[in-house]
């Protein structure tokens, strides 16, 4: 999933389209699906492989952005008689529609991930499935992998089960609406428990040394007949909902390691140099980071509604570099196999409509709970999955990075020569007159060069916009 989200609305869309089309062409992004894939998807949508277990009596709900229609997850939360909690989490069963070795399967292995552009997405699966028959849309019975995770009163996991089931979501909710209903006390218990369970899981995350990055989204917004870039800080409900997904990913990792076959999402501990660089950025942005405070603690204390903290959180995503996938098939889990940000064994299992690997992780977990051997088509695909996912991630990261640059250049192209206030958040050690500046308004982070003096790391600087070209996706500032 993308680390930095960009939303384009209204009149802001038109000036960007040419540059974004050029980016799609340059990267060889497919415009549509081959006829054979579409034909297979249409047939599968009409005749999925339905499970025998019926769980449509559970009143699930989904929480997604308002315009989303590719709904991977639905949740229901309840109290248990012993004071703990029960989490039911339904994950779209893509394997009910995709035949191993078929046209959809082959195309998914070519695409690997859904790609997110500011003006739209390029889906992993044909929309007739990802936004239709396989999506957990409200009021529609859907095949799903139904997770049941029991927690104690402190939110610790005490039991896990997953099986195929038919489910039906009752409501499609969005984050702002969920937050409002929880805050004003109008949320009924299944939804109100999202806060209770989310906070318990966040406390456990802090206890084990994990960290969730609540990185603000960049939004292109219209104002006074023009448009600009601003940050949208994530709501607490975003984090609580993410904790349910993290809980499931950790439960899935435990099932696979116990069974002896699986694929884990792994991330090595950040090197000291990377943390030292973040300390410099924190100093530059005025983020308080005492020497005795850990990276995880300072990130947890950051306020994403504060523009300086927002820029710092974006810089923190650099510590996610190096994440990959680790496959094991002989019962021996390689060491280390921990995701440093999660601070536990973890896997991707909750977004199969948008990420290829999740379909395989789900199959492995269903087999593990049933005491069965993994399907042969899963075993055969496992060795190649890490490289496939790495290739897809590089493409997705390029789309994200280039899209941000194009958007920033497009929004600033008429302002070349103007003076802005900026923070110097990074300076190259070997070229102290070259670095990175962060503008509060508009919400832009860009390169600065062209001066003769050493840049003042951590200080305000008046800067002049010297280049802004959407065609080359380049924004460049110089000291004023």
LOLOMAR-521037 format. One record per residue (C-alpha): x, y, z; residue number from 1. Coordinates in Angstrom, 1 decimal, padded with zeros to 4 digits. Layout:
BEGIN
X Y Z NUM
...
***
This chain:
BEGIN
000.0 000.0 000.0 1
001.3 003.5 -000.7 2
003.1 005.3 002.1 3
002.0 008.8 000.9 4
-001.6 009.2 -000.4 5
-002.5 011.9 -002.9 6
-006.0 012.9 -003.6 7
-006.9 015.1 -006.6 8
-010.3 016.8 -006.5 9
-012.3 019.1 -008.8 10
-010.6 021.6 -011.1 11
-007.2 020.4 -009.8 12
-007.4 017.3 -012.0 13
-007.2 018.7 -015.5 14
-003.7 020.3 -015.5 15
-002.1 017.2 -014.1 16
-003.5 014.7 -016.6 17
-000.9 015.1 -019.4 18
002.0 014.6 -017.0 19
000.4 011.6 -015.3 20
-000.4 010.0 -018.7 21
003.2 010.4 -019.7 22
004.3 008.8 -016.4 23
002.0 005.8 -017.1 24
003.5 005.4 -020.6 25
007.1 005.8 -019.4 26
006.6 003.1 -016.7 27
004.7 000.7 -019.1 28
001.6 000.7 -016.9 29
-001.2 -001.2 -018.5 30
-004.3 000.7 -019.5 31
-006.7 -002.2 -019.2 32
-007.0 -005.9 -018.9 33
-006.5 -008.3 -021.8 34
-009.8 -009.8 -023.2 35
-009.1 -013.3 -021.9 36
-008.7 -011.9 -018.4 37
-011.9 -009.9 -018.6 38
-013.8 -012.9 -020.0 39
-012.6 -015.2 -017.2 40
-013.4 -012.5 -014.6 41
-016.9 -012.1 -015.9 42
-017.5 -015.9 -015.7 43
-016.0 -016.1 -012.2 44
-018.1 -013.3 -011.0 45
-021.2 -015.2 -012.0 46
-020.1 -018.5 -010.6 47
-017.6 -018.3 -007.6 48
-016.6 -021.2 -005.5 49
-018.9 -020.7 -002.5 50
-018.1 -022.1 001.0 51
-020.4 -024.4 003.0 52
-020.2 -022.4 006.3 53
-022.8 -019.6 006.5 54
-021.8 -016.7 008.7 55
-024.2 -014.1 007.2 56
-025.8 -013.7 010.6 57
-022.8 -011.7 011.9 58
-023.5 -008.0 011.3 59
-020.1 -007.0 009.8 60
-019.2 -003.4 008.7 61
-016.4 -002.0 006.6 62
-014.3 001.1 007.3 63
-012.8 002.7 004.2 64
-012.4 006.1 002.4 65
-015.9 007.2 001.2 66
-015.2 006.6 -002.5 67
-013.6 003.1 -002.1 68
-015.3 000.2 -003.6 69
-012.5 -002.5 -003.4 70
-013.4 -003.5 000.1 71
-011.0 -006.2 001.4 72
-012.0 -006.3 005.1 73
-015.1 -006.3 007.2 74
-015.1 -006.4 011.0 75
-017.4 -007.2 013.9 76
-016.4 -006.7 017.5 77
-018.0 -008.1 020.6 78
-017.4 -008.6 024.3 79
-016.8 -012.1 025.7 80
-018.3 -013.3 029.0 81
-014.9 -013.5 030.7 82
-014.2 -009.8 030.2 83
-012.2 -010.2 027.0 84
-013.2 -009.5 023.4 85
-013.9 -011.4 020.2 86
-012.8 -010.0 016.8 87
-014.4 -011.4 013.7 88
-012.6 -010.2 010.6 89
-013.7 -011.2 007.2 90
-011.2 -011.0 004.3 91
-012.3 -011.1 000.7 92
-011.7 -014.6 -000.6 93
-010.0 -013.9 -004.0 94
-009.3 -017.6 -004.4 95
-013.0 -018.2 -004.8 96
-012.8 -016.4 -008.1 97
-009.2 -016.9 -009.3 98
-008.2 -020.3 -010.8 99
-004.5 -021.1 -010.2 100
-002.7 -021.0 -013.6 101
-005.6 -019.2 -015.3 102
-005.7 -015.9 -017.1 103
-006.6 -013.8 -014.0 104
-003.9 -015.5 -012.0 105
-001.2 -014.9 -014.6 106
-002.2 -011.2 -014.9 107
-002.1 -010.7 -011.2 108
001.4 -012.1 -011.1 109
002.4 -009.5 -013.7 110
000.7 -006.6 -011.8 111
001.5 -007.8 -008.2 112
000.0 -004.7 -006.6 113
-002.8 -002.1 -007.2 114
-001.0 001.1 -008.3 115
-002.3 004.4 -006.9 116
-002.0 007.5 -009.1 117
-003.3 010.9 -008.0 118
-006.1 010.7 -010.6 119
-007.0 007.1 -010.2 120
-005.8 003.6 -009.6 121
-004.6 000.6 -011.7 122
-006.1 -002.4 -010.1 123
-004.6 -005.8 -009.4 124
-007.8 -007.6 -010.5 125
-010.5 -006.7 -013.0 126
-013.0 -004.3 -011.4 127
-015.9 -006.8 -012.0 128
-014.2 -008.7 -009.2 129
-012.2 -006.2 -007.1 130
-015.0 -003.6 -007.0 131
-017.9 -006.0 -007.6 132
-018.3 -009.7 -007.0 133
-015.3 -010.2 -004.6 134
-015.6 -006.9 -002.8 135
-017.3 -007.0 000.6 136
-019.9 -004.4 -000.4 137
-022.8 -003.9 002.0 138
-025.9 -006.0 001.7 139
-024.3 -008.6 -000.6 140
-023.4 -012.2 000.4 141
-019.7 -012.8 -000.3 142
-017.2 -015.6 000.1 143
-014.6 -014.7 002.7 144
-011.8 -016.0 004.9 145
-013.4 -015.5 008.3 146
-011.0 -014.9 011.1 147
-012.0 -015.2 014.7 148
-009.5 -013.8 017.2 149
-010.2 -013.9 020.9 150
-008.5 -011.4 023.2 151
-008.3 -011.2 026.9 152
-009.3 -008.1 028.9 153
-005.8 -006.5 028.1 154
-006.2 -007.1 024.4 155
-003.7 -010.0 024.3 156
-004.5 -012.8 021.8 157
-005.7 -016.0 023.4 158
-007.2 -018.0 020.5 159
-007.3 -017.9 016.7 160
-009.4 -019.5 014.0 161
-009.8 -019.0 010.3 162
-012.1 -020.7 007.8 163
-013.9 -020.1 004.6 164
-017.4 -018.7 005.1 165
-020.2 -016.8 003.5 166
-020.5 -013.3 005.0 167
-022.6 -010.2 004.5 168
-021.6 -006.7 005.5 169
-024.4 -004.5 006.8 170
-022.8 -001.1 006.4 171
-020.0 000.8 004.6 172
-018.5 003.3 007.0 173
-015.8 005.9 006.5 174
-013.2 007.1 009.0 175
-014.6 010.6 009.6 176
-018.1 009.2 010.3 177
-016.7 006.5 012.6 178
-014.6 009.0 014.5 179
-017.6 011.4 014.9 180
-019.9 008.6 016.1 181
-017.4 007.3 018.6 182
-016.6 010.8 019.9 183
-020.2 011.9 020.3 184
-021.3 008.7 022.0 185
-023.8 007.6 019.3 186
-021.8 004.5 018.1 187
-023.4 001.3 019.1 188
-021.2 -001.3 020.8 189
-019.8 -003.3 017.9 190
-018.4 000.0 016.5 191
-017.7 001.7 019.9 192
-015.5 -001.3 020.8 193
-013.1 -000.3 017.9 194
-011.8 002.4 020.2 195
-011.5 000.1 023.2 196
-009.7 -002.7 021.4 197
-007.7 -000.3 019.3 198
-006.3 001.5 022.4 199
-005.5 -001.8 024.1 200
-003.6 -003.0 021.0 201
-001.8 000.3 020.7 202
-000.7 -000.1 024.4 203
000.6 -003.6 023.6 204
002.4 -002.3 020.5 205
004.2 000.2 022.7 206
005.0 -002.5 025.3 207
006.7 -004.7 022.7 208
008.6 -001.7 021.1 209
006.5 -001.6 017.9 210
005.5 001.6 016.1 211
002.8 002.6 013.7 212
003.5 005.6 011.5 213
000.5 007.9 011.2 214
001.8 009.7 008.2 215
-000.5 012.6 006.9 216
-001.9 012.4 003.4 217
-001.2 015.1 000.9 218
-004.4 016.5 -000.5 219
-004.8 018.8 -003.5 220
-007.6 021.2 -002.5 221
-009.3 024.1 -004.2 222
-009.3 027.5 -002.6 223
-010.1 030.9 -004.0 224
-010.5 029.6 -007.6 225
-007.0 028.0 -007.4 226
-005.6 024.9 -005.8 227
-002.8 024.0 -003.4 228
-001.3 021.1 -001.4 229
-002.2 020.6 002.2 230
-001.8 017.8 004.7 231
-004.7 015.7 006.1 232
-003.8 014.2 009.4 233
-005.0 010.7 010.1 234
-007.7 010.3 012.7 235
-007.5 008.1 015.8 236
-010.0 005.8 014.1 237
-007.5 005.2 011.3 238
-005.0 003.8 013.8 239
-007.6 001.7 015.7 240
-008.8 000.1 012.5 241
-005.1 -000.5 011.4 242
-004.6 -002.3 014.7 243
-007.2 -004.9 013.7 244
-005.3 -005.6 010.5 245
-002.0 -005.8 012.4 246
-003.5 -008.2 014.9 247
-004.6 -010.5 012.1 248
-001.2 -010.3 010.4 249
000.5 -011.4 013.5 250
-002.0 -014.2 014.1 251
-001.4 -015.4 010.6 252
002.3 -015.4 011.1 253
002.0 -017.5 014.2 254
-000.2 -020.0 012.3 255
002.3 -020.3 009.5 256
005.3 -020.7 011.7 257
003.6 -023.3 013.8 258
002.7 -025.2 010.6 259
006.2 -025.0 009.2 260
005.3 -023.4 005.8 261
004.7 -019.7 005.2 262
005.8 -016.3 004.0 263
006.5 -013.5 006.5 264
006.8 -009.8 006.0 265
010.2 -008.9 007.5 266
012.0 -005.6 008.2 267
015.5 -005.4 009.6 268
016.3 -003.0 012.5 269
017.2 000.4 011.1 270
021.0 001.1 011.1 271
022.3 003.7 013.5 272
023.1 006.1 010.6 273
019.5 006.2 009.5 274
018.3 007.0 013.0 275
021.0 009.7 013.3 276
019.7 011.3 010.1 277
016.2 011.3 011.6 278
017.5 013.0 014.7 279
018.9 015.8 012.5 280
015.5 016.1 010.7 281
013.8 016.2 014.1 282
016.1 019.0 015.2 283
015.5 020.9 011.9 284
011.8 020.7 012.3 285
011.7 021.6 016.0 286
010.5 018.1 017.1 287
011.6 017.4 020.7 288
013.7 014.3 020.8 289
015.8 013.9 024.0 290
018.7 011.6 023.8 291
017.3 009.2 026.3 292
014.0 008.8 024.3 293
013.7 006.0 021.7 294
012.7 006.4 018.1 295
009.5 004.6 018.8 296
008.6 006.9 021.7 297
009.2 010.1 019.8 298
007.1 008.9 016.8 299
004.3 008.0 019.2 300
004.4 011.5 020.6 301
004.4 013.2 017.3 302
001.2 015.2 016.4 303
000.3 014.6 012.7 304
-001.9 017.8 012.8 305
001.3 019.9 013.4 306
002.9 020.7 010.0 307
006.4 020.3 011.4 308
005.6 016.9 013.0 309
003.9 015.9 009.7 310
007.1 016.5 007.8 311
009.0 014.5 010.4 312
006.6 011.6 010.1 313
007.1 011.6 006.4 314
010.8 011.5 006.9 315
010.4 008.5 009.2 316
009.1 006.4 006.3 317
012.8 006.1 005.3 318
013.2 003.5 008.1 319
010.7 001.2 006.3 320
013.2 000.7 003.5 321
014.6 -002.8 003.4 322
011.3 -004.5 004.1 323
010.8 -007.8 002.2 324
009.3 -011.2 002.4 325
010.8 -014.4 003.9 326
009.6 -017.8 002.7 327
010.0 -021.0 004.7 328
008.8 -024.5 003.7 329
010.8 -027.0 005.8 330
009.6 -026.1 009.3 331
012.7 -023.9 010.0 332
011.9 -020.2 010.2 333
014.9 -018.2 009.3 334
016.4 -015.9 011.9 335
015.7 -013.0 012.2 336
012.2 -013.1 010.8 337
010.7 -010.2 012.7 338
009.3 -007.0 011.3 339
011.1 -004.3 013.2 340
008.3 -001.8 013.1 341
005.7 -004.4 014.3 342
008.3 -005.8 016.7 343
006.9 -009.3 016.1 344
006.6 -011.9 013.5 345
004.0 -010.6 010.9 346
002.7 -011.2 007.5 347
000.5 -009.5 004.9 348
-002.9 -011.3 004.8 349
-005.7 -008.7 004.9 350
-005.6 -007.0 001.5 351
-005.9 -009.7 -001.2 352
-007.9 -007.6 -003.6 353
-004.9 -005.2 -003.8 354
-001.8 -007.2 -003.0 355
-000.8 -010.5 -004.6 356
000.9 -012.2 -001.6 357
-002.1 -011.9 000.7 358
-004.0 -014.6 -001.3 359
-001.2 -017.1 -000.6 360
-000.9 -016.2 003.1 361
-004.6 -016.7 003.5 362
-004.5 -020.2 001.9 363
-001.6 -021.2 004.1 364
-003.5 -020.1 007.2 365
-006.7 -021.9 006.3 366
-004.7 -025.1 005.7 367
-002.8 -024.7 009.0 368
-006.0 -024.4 011.1 369
-007.6 -027.4 009.3 370
-004.5 -029.5 009.8 371
-004.1 -029.9 006.0 372
-001.1 -029.6 003.8 373
-001.0 -026.4 001.8 374
-002.4 -026.6 -001.7 375
000.2 -027.5 -004.3 376
-000.4 -024.4 -006.3 377
000.5 -022.3 -003.2 378
003.7 -024.4 -002.5 379
004.7 -024.0 -006.2 380
004.3 -020.2 -006.1 381
006.1 -019.5 -002.8 382
009.7 -019.5 -003.9 383
009.2 -016.8 -006.5 384
006.9 -014.6 -004.4 385
009.5 -012.5 -002.6 386
011.1 -011.4 -005.9 387
007.8 -010.8 -007.5 388
006.6 -008.6 -004.6 389
009.9 -006.7 -004.6 390
009.6 -005.9 -008.3 391
006.0 -004.8 -007.7 392
007.0 -002.7 -004.7 393
009.7 -000.9 -006.7 394
007.2 -000.1 -009.4 395
004.6 001.1 -006.8 396
007.3 003.3 -005.1 397
008.3 004.8 -008.4 398
004.7 005.6 -009.1 399
004.3 007.2 -005.7 400
007.5 009.2 -005.8 401
007.1 010.4 -009.4 402
003.4 011.3 -008.8 403
004.3 013.4 -005.8 404
007.0 015.2 -007.8 405
004.6 015.8 -010.7 406
001.8 017.1 -008.5 407
004.2 019.5 -006.7 408
005.6 020.7 -010.0 409
002.2 021.2 -011.5 410
000.9 023.2 -008.5 411
004.0 025.4 -008.4 412
004.6 025.9 -012.1 413
003.1 029.4 -012.2 414
005.0 030.5 -009.2 415
008.6 030.3 -010.4 416
010.6 033.2 -008.9 417
008.4 033.5 -005.8 418
009.9 033.6 -002.3 419
008.7 031.1 000.3 420
009.5 030.4 004.0 421
011.0 026.9 004.5 422
012.7 024.7 007.1 423
016.0 023.1 006.1 424
015.5 019.5 007.1 425
018.5 017.9 005.5 426
021.9 018.9 004.2 427
024.3 016.7 002.2 428
027.5 016.0 004.1 429
029.8 016.3 001.1 430
027.8 019.1 -000.5 431
026.7 021.4 002.3 432
025.1 023.8 -000.1 433
022.7 021.1 -001.3 434
019.8 019.7 000.8 435
016.1 019.4 001.3 436
013.6 022.0 002.5 437
010.1 021.7 003.8 438
007.4 024.3 003.1 439
004.5 024.6 005.4 440
002.3 026.2 002.8 441
002.0 024.7 000.3 442
002.8 021.2 001.7 443
005.9 020.6 -000.4 444
009.2 018.9 000.4 445
011.8 019.6 -002.3 446
015.5 019.9 -003.2 447
017.5 023.1 -002.7 448
020.7 024.0 -004.4 449
022.5 026.9 -006.0 450
023.8 028.8 -003.0 451
027.4 029.2 -002.0 452
027.1 029.1 001.7 453
026.4 026.0 003.9 454
022.7 025.5 004.4 455
021.6 026.1 008.0 456
020.3 022.7 009.1 457
017.3 023.1 011.4 458
016.7 026.7 010.7 459
014.2 028.9 008.8 460
015.3 030.0 005.4 461
013.9 032.3 002.7 462
014.0 030.3 -000.6 463
013.2 031.2 -004.2 464
011.5 028.7 -006.5 465
013.9 028.3 -009.4 466
012.3 025.4 -011.3 467
008.8 023.7 -011.4 468
008.3 021.5 -014.5 469
005.6 018.8 -014.4 470
007.1 017.4 -017.6 471
010.4 016.5 -015.9 472
008.7 016.1 -012.5 473
011.2 018.5 -011.0 474
010.9 021.2 -008.3 475
014.0 023.1 -007.3 476
014.6 025.9 -004.8 477
017.6 028.1 -004.2 478
018.4 030.3 -001.2 479
016.8 033.7 -001.6 480
***
